[in-house]
Amino acid sequence: MTKANITEYDNTAANNTDVQDVPLGENLMYPSHVNNAFREIMADLADINDGTVAMTSPSMSSATISGGTITGITDLAVADGGTGASTAAAARDNLDVDQAAQP
């Protein structure tokens, strides 16, 4: 079966017999196949970089963020330490904060 993207590559090198239908086997691979195989691998990596193929590993169990901006995320629930909102007004409502009592 062809390896259509990087998530289908095998951890056992011998099981990776092609890249996007470019044969990698001994006596099957022509010099042009070497170039094409590298190009296909580079395209597979670019797909992950562009987000068109999801990266399935490595996974992360904790992270330290020391700066920058995070966008495109779901509001973090109050139970998880967030405000459950994406606006200040909604956060005050969710946290039952009386704005009039604020300095």
Protein Blocks (a to p, Z undefined) as FASTA:
>chain_A
ZZfbfklpcfblklmmbgehiafbehkacfklmmmmmmmmmmmmmmmmnopaccfbdcdf
bdcdfedjdehiacddfklopnopabfklmmmmnopafklpZZ
